[in-house]
Amino acid sequence: MPRIAGVDIPRNKPIGVALTYIFGVGQATAEKILLKTDIDAVRRADTLSDQEVASIQNLLFKDFKVEGDLRKDTSLNIKRLMEIGAYRGLRHRKGLPVRGQRTHTNGRTRKGPRRAIAGKKIATKK
């Protein structure tokens, strides 16, 4: 099982698909990497030589932000938005949807489970 950027790549999948297991690498990025390294996208990951794995890894670290660096950048951007008092930062701080979605009837995933309001009675039907 090849290990690229600290991630175990599945050996039974084509390398074009297997690279998407790395955080920050989607299908388009995987295709770019394989074009630059001149590796066929349909080859299985376990057929790659050590030299090919090394060339993929070098290209990844040289041209792209992946795994830990990308996660750190994302969290720092969110922290920065909260510190400067931007609207998006306030939404992150309150745990609400950030990208303009409605929250009156939806948004339960982001808001969490419903909380009961103390003193509010539910009207019963007769």
Backbone as CSV, one residue per row, in Angstrom:
resi,resn,N_x,N_y,N_z,CA_x,CA_y,CA_z,C_x,C_y,C_z
1,MET,0.843,-1.183,0.000,0.000,0.000,0.000,0.887,1.245,0.000
2,PRO,0.914,1.985,-1.104,1.756,3.182,-1.166,1.298,4.237,-0.149
3,ARG,2.257,4.971,0.360,1.952,6.017,1.328,2.409,7.347,0.734
4,ILE,1.438,8.222,0.460,1.727,9.525,-0.133,1.160,10.596,0.783
5,ALA,1.965,11.580,1.142,1.567,12.706,1.997,0.979,12.231,3.323
6,GLY,1.529,11.138,3.850,1.081,10.641,5.141,-0.233,9.882,5.100
7,VAL,-0.715,9.547,3.909,-1.990,8.834,3.763,-1.733,7.512,3.046
8,ASP,-2.308,6.441,3.578,-2.212,5.147,2.903,-3.176,5.139,1.726
9,ILE,-2.628,4.997,0.527,-3.427,4.988,-0.692,-3.943,3.563,-0.909
10,PRO,-5.247,3.379,-1.189,-5.746,2.018,-1.436,-5.105,1.409,-2.682
11,ARG,-4.626,0.191,-2.556,-3.842,-0.412,-3.647,-4.701,-1.000,-4.748
12,ASN,-5.958,-1.322,-4.472,-6.776,-1.986,-5.482,-7.520,-1.018,-6.399
13,LYS,-7.397,0.281,-6.179,-8.099,1.271,-6.993,-7.151,1.899,-8.013
14,PRO,-7.731,2.444,-9.102,-6.884,3.180,-10.052,-6.242,4.378,-9.361
15,ILE,-5.047,4.738,-9.756,-4.301,5.799,-9.078,-5.024,7.139,-9.161
16,GLY,-5.798,7.362,-10.241,-6.569,8.598,-10.355,-7.602,8.731,-9.257
17,VAL,-8.199,7.626,-8.854,-9.190,7.612,-7.776,-8.493,7.558,-6.417
18,ALA,-7.417,6.785,-6.336,-6.723,6.591,-5.065,-6.131,7.902,-4.529
19,LEU,-5.694,8.791,-5.429,-5.118,10.066,-4.980,-6.154,10.952,-4.294
20,THR,-7.441,10.741,-4.602,-8.478,11.574,-3.985,-8.683,11.247,-2.510
21,TYR,-8.045,10.212,-1.999,-8.106,9.901,-0.575,-7.259,10.877,0.241
22,ILE,-6.427,11.658,-0.430,-5.605,12.671,0.230,-6.452,13.918,0.398
23,PHE,-6.491,14.490,1.597,-7.276,15.692,1.863,-6.713,16.843,1.044
24,GLY,-7.564,17.455,0.224,-7.141,18.563,-0.611,-6.895,18.171,-2.055
25,VAL,-7.029,16.880,-2.371,-6.849,16.410,-3.754,-8.173,15.840,-4.227
26,GLY,-8.770,16.492,-5.219,-9.985,15.994,-5.849,-9.639,15.343,-7.170
27,GLN,-10.662,15.058,-7.963,-10.413,14.382,-9.232,-9.645,15.264,-10.207
28,ALA,-9.987,16.552,-10.253,-9.298,17.455,-11.182,-7.826,17.592,-10.809
29,THR,-7.531,17.740,-9.526,-6.145,17.862,-9.072,-5.382,16.557,-9.329
30,ALA,-6.033,15.430,-9.099,-5.390,14.136,-9.344,-5.025,13.999,-10.817
31,GLU,-5.926,14.437,-11.704,-5.630,14.368,-13.140,-4.442,15.260,-13.504
32,LYS,-4.382,16.468,-12.918,-3.250,17.371,-13.179,-1.934,16.738,-12.734
33,ILE,-1.948,16.140,-11.556,-0.736,15.509,-11.016,-0.272,14.387,-11.938
34,LEU,-1.213,13.554,-12.375,-0.855,12.415,-13.220,-0.388,12.859,-14.601
35,LEU,-0.948,13.956,-15.123,-0.474,14.482,-16.408,0.956,14.986,-16.294
36,LYS,1.251,15.724,-15.201,2.592,16.275,-15.016,3.634,15.185,-14.788
37,THR,3.246,14.115,-14.094,4.197,13.039,-13.810,4.195,11.964,-14.893
38,ASP,3.307,12.119,-15.892,3.226,11.200,-17.026,2.931,9.765,-16.583
39,ILE,1.898,9.631,-15.712,1.455,8.319,-15.238,0.020,8.128,-15.712
40,ASP,-0.292,6.926,-16.186,-1.628,6.617,-16.685,-2.601,6.543,-15.510
41,ALA,-3.749,7.212,-15.636,-4.712,7.321,-14.533,-5.409,6.006,-14.215
42,VAL,-5.449,5.071,-15.156,-6.165,3.814,-14.916,-5.277,2.725,-14.310
43,ARG,-3.988,2.998,-14.169,-3.096,2.025,-13.518,-3.475,1.873,-12.052
44,ARG,-3.352,0.679,-11.557,-3.645,0.421,-10.142,-2.520,0.993,-9.279
45,ALA,-2.884,1.397,-8.071,-1.912,2.033,-7.189,-0.779,1.082,-6.794
46,ASP,-1.065,-0.219,-6.725,-0.012,-1.151,-6.303,0.998,-1.448,-7.413
47,THR,0.721,-1.003,-8.659,1.682,-1.239,-9.746,2.690,-0.101,-9.880
48,LEU,2.561,0.934,-9.078,3.491,2.068,-9.154,4.842,1.695,-8.564
49,SER,5.887,2.166,-9.213,7.225,1.949,-8.669,7.495,2.986,-7.576
50,ASP,8.544,2.750,-6.811,8.912,3.691,-5.749,9.278,5.055,-6.327
51,GLN,9.885,5.040,-7.502,10.274,6.297,-8.158,9.031,7.103,-8.558
52,GLU,8.001,6.430,-9.066,6.765,7.114,-9.453,6.044,7.684,-8.235
53,VAL,6.017,6.927,-7.150,5.398,7.403,-5.913,6.146,8.636,-5.408
54,ALA,7.476,8.593,-5.487,8.284,9.732,-5.043,8.029,10.964,-5.913
55,SER,7.877,10.769,-7.227,7.627,11.921,-8.105,6.263,12.534,-7.833
56,ILE,5.250,11.689,-7.557,3.929,12.203,-7.195,4.018,12.996,-5.906
57,GLN,4.716,12.447,-4.923,4.832,13.109,-3.625,5.580,14.440,-3.742
58,ASN,6.653,14.473,-4.515,7.407,15.718,-4.703,6.543,16.784,-5.355
59,LEU,5.788,16.398,-6.373,4.909,17.341,-7.068,3.812,17.855,-6.140
60,LEU,3.262,16.955,-5.323,2.211,17.353,-4.374,2.714,18.416,-3.406
61,PHE,3.863,18.170,-2.811,4.375,19.096,-1.807,4.884,20.395,-2.423
62,LYS,5.329,20.326,-3.678,5.867,21.512,-4.338,4.755,22.443,-4.816
63,ASP,3.690,21.888,-5.400,2.685,22.711,-6.082,1.344,22.850,-5.355
64,PHE,1.040,22.001,-4.384,-0.289,21.996,-3.773,-0.202,22.016,-2.253
65,LYS,-1.254,22.546,-1.634,-1.395,22.455,-0.178,-2.303,21.280,0.111
66,VAL,-1.794,20.313,0.847,-2.578,19.120,1.155,-2.433,18.756,2.624
67,GLU,-3.356,17.910,3.069,-3.381,17.352,4.419,-3.211,18.395,5.523
68,GLY,-2.195,18.276,6.358,-2.040,19.112,7.539,-1.945,20.598,7.249
69,ASP,-1.181,20.964,6.218,-1.030,22.383,5.864,-2.367,22.993,5.470
70,LEU,-3.141,22.262,4.676,-4.440,22.764,4.225,-5.417,22.873,5.388
71,ARG,-5.426,21.868,6.265,-6.307,21.911,7.444,-5.944,23.096,8.341
72,LYS,-4.635,23.312,8.529,-4.178,24.416,9.371,-4.564,25.757,8.761
73,ASP,-4.378,25.903,7.455,-4.751,27.136,6.762,-6.234,27.430,6.903
74,THR,-7.057,26.398,6.733,-8.506,26.568,6.829,-8.900,27.030,8.220
75,SER,-8.339,26.387,9.244,-8.697,26.773,10.606,-8.187,28.171,10.941
76,LEU,-7.021,28.535,10.424,-6.502,29.888,10.653,-7.359,30.947,9.964
77,ASN,-7.876,30.627,8.763,-8.762,31.559,8.068,-10.043,31.780,8.851
78,ILE,-10.608,30.704,9.402,-11.833,30.823,10.197,-11.557,31.627,11.454
79,LYS,-10.417,31.373,12.099,-10.039,32.127,13.301,-9.876,33.612,13.003
80,ARG,-9.249,33.906,11.849,-9.051,35.295,11.426,-10.388,35.993,11.211
81,LEU,-11.327,35.315,10.559,-12.650,35.894,10.329,-13.355,36.201,11.642
82,MET,-13.173,35.323,12.639,-13.805,35.550,13.940,-13.156,36.731,14.652
83,GLU,-11.832,36.844,14.557,-11.116,37.913,15.262,-11.440,39.294,14.709
84,ILE,-11.564,39.411,13.378,-11.814,40.735,12.792,-13.287,41.119,12.864
85,GLY,-14.133,40.208,13.337,-15.543,40.533,13.513,-16.340,40.520,12.225
86,ALA,-15.876,39.775,11.229,-16.613,39.672,9.974,-17.901,38.891,10.201
87,TYR,-18.891,39.115,9.339,-20.177,38.437,9.455,-19.993,36.922,9.421
88,ARG,-19.137,36.447,8.514,-18.882,35.010,8.434,-18.264,34.482,9.725
89,GLY,-17.398,35.278,10.334,-16.800,34.883,11.599,-17.824,34.781,12.712
90,LEU,-18.787,35.712,12.726,-19.847,35.669,13.736,-20.694,34.413,13.562
91,ARG,-21.001,34.060,12.314,-21.789,32.852,12.052,-21.021,31.608,12.504
92,HIS,-19.706,31.574,12.277,-18.893,30.452,12.755,-18.943,30.392,14.282
93,ARG,-18.803,31.546,14.931,-18.785,31.597,16.387,-20.098,31.102,16.983
94,LYS,-21.222,31.467,16.343,-22.535,31.065,16.849,-22.929,29.656,16.434
95,GLY,-22.153,29.048,15.537,-22.460,27.695,15.095,-23.634,27.638,14.137
96,LEU,-23.825,28.691,13.351,-24.914,28.761,12.382,-24.370,28.591,10.975
97,PRO,-25.242,28.331,9.982,-24.756,28.236,8.600,-24.098,29.531,8.159
98,VAL,-23.021,29.423,7.401,-22.195,30.574,7.057,-22.529,31.139,5.683
99,ARG,-22.997,30.303,4.771,-23.108,30.718,3.375,-24.501,31.151,2.939
100,GLY,-25.248,31.769,3.831,-26.502,32.392,3.438,-27.713,31.490,3.430
101,GLN,-27.619,30.283,3.964,-28.782,29.407,3.983,-29.804,29.906,5.001
102,ARG,-31.076,29.572,4.769,-32.113,29.965,5.719,-32.021,29.082,6.957
103,THR,-32.409,29.640,8.102,-32.314,28.878,9.344,-33.641,28.796,10.080
104,HIS,-34.685,29.420,9.537,-35.977,29.395,10.226,-36.502,27.964,10.325
105,THR,-36.474,27.234,9.212,-36.991,25.867,9.232,-35.893,24.827,9.055
106,ASN,-34.748,25.207,8.542,-33.682,24.242,8.269,-32.428,24.590,9.057
107,GLY,-31.362,23.882,8.799,-30.090,24.174,9.450,-29.875,23.396,10.726
108,ARG,-30.625,22.314,10.918,-30.495,21.517,12.143,-29.114,20.884,12.282
109,THR,-28.488,20.516,11.188,-27.168,19.889,11.263,-26.173,20.846,11.899
110,ARG,-26.193,22.080,11.462,-25.245,23.080,11.958,-25.628,23.561,13.352
111,LYS,-26.943,23.681,13.630,-27.394,24.224,14.909,-27.425,23.182,16.016
112,GLY,-27.484,21.913,15.657,-27.526,20.853,16.652,-28.963,20.496,17.014
113,PRO,-29.144,19.572,17.945,-30.503,19.159,18.298,-31.291,20.293,18.960
114,ARG,-32.597,20.211,18.826,-33.466,21.243,19.402,-33.330,21.248,20.914
115,ARG,-33.426,22.439,21.503,-33.374,22.582,22.947,-34.739,23.071,23.429
116,ALA,-35.214,22.515,24.515,-36.510,22.914,25.066,-36.382,24.291,25.706
117,ILE,-37.433,25.072,25.579,-37.466,26.399,26.191,-38.199,26.277,27.518
118,ALA,-37.552,26.693,28.612,-38.142,26.553,29.947,-39.396,27.422,30.062
119,GLY,-40.467,26.847,30.605,-41.693,27.601,30.841,-42.643,27.635,29.665
120,LYS,-42.259,27.104,28.529,-43.140,27.116,27.362,-43.959,25.840,27.350
121,LYS,-45.282,25.997,27.341,-46.179,24.846,27.323,-46.616,24.565,25.893
122,ILE,-46.791,23.313,25.591,-47.277,22.932,24.271,-48.800,22.918,24.326
123,ALA,-49.439,23.639,23.398,-50.897,23.704,23.367,-51.455,22.346,22.967
124,THR,-52.391,21.829,23.766,-52.991,20.535,23.465,-54.293,20.734,22.713
125,LYS,-54.576,19.830,21.792,-55.812,19.902,21.017,-56.921,19.184,21.780
126,LYS,-58.129,19.750,21.698,-59.277,19.122,22.392,-60.150,18.368,21.434
